[in-house]
Amino acid sequence: MREWESNIRKVTPYVPGEQPKRADVIKLNTNENPYPPSPKVAEVLRQIGTEPMRKYPDPEARMLVEAIAHEEGVSPAQVFVGVGSDDVLAMIFLTFFNSQKPVFFPDITYSFYDVWADMLRIPYEQQPLNEAFEIVARDYDKENGGVIFPNPNAPTGSLLGLDVIEDILNRNQDVIVVVDEAYIDFGGKTCTGLLARYENLIVVKTFSKSRSLAGMRIGYAIASEELIRYLNDVKYSFNSYTMNQTAILLGTAAAEDHAYFEETRAKIIATRENAKTELKKLGFSFADSQANFLFATHERIPAAELFAVLKEQGIYVRYFNKPRIDNYLRITIGTDEEMERLYEFLREYVVTRE
């Protein structure tokens, strides 16, 4: 090894879902919203022009922060924004997980958590989900340097009730507890109501899923004013201008259109529930997902085989070749028309494999 190589920070990177170059595909592999953003977003986009691009954006993203605070029913001082929830979560790891004790998160979960921990040299310990792919609260009742988990979990879609989350908070009052609510808008109840009772709680959300703005990269955290100040101190020491002007303007428009948010959210939930019925008929089983995806396994056909044949048909789903989940597919909920195309192919293929 050359001497300078010994000082390189080497990590195993996060692998995102495939972004196919073909246009004629049904894309059910990255949990994007199948519906366009709010019409108010389109209206603002038409009006922006080039003048705002000449100047630096507001480093506080005040317009967006205030719109989010109004929608969430909290003070603007309790909101932190970033370039997607990934940026927000990375800042949380950097800011709060600095103990020599391990950070706890599930063994089957969002696969960026261990990447950040490895990159930042943060010790961590993965707590196994039970056989139903559920988080077990008592596993988090031991000494640690922080706790983080998604709710609903990804990629399983399993939802924790607020009573279980509060149990975990009660077991971990001396460390920061982060609940990653990227998918909460598709089922369950947000735990933001617990913030008043637990000063160590941080709730993270995103515009990528229920707000149809994955391409704009907008995420945010809600916490006590004290924790948000700490996050901003790190942000301003790292990169003052994380949010670009277009994202601030379009994110504000999306946050202000609550009616459209409710409309598209309801469509996805209805399509998801129908997908549970249709896929069960075809021999699939899965946890009762409360996210905008199903984590499904077939009774006879290996997941790797289904992943390959679906891709040949231009239907992209997500396959994780990892222990415990290598016979599962994560299927994002698309439009009714897209899902029907999926069912049609599977009906024919399942019959040929009998």
Disulfide bonds with the S-S distance in Angstrom:
none
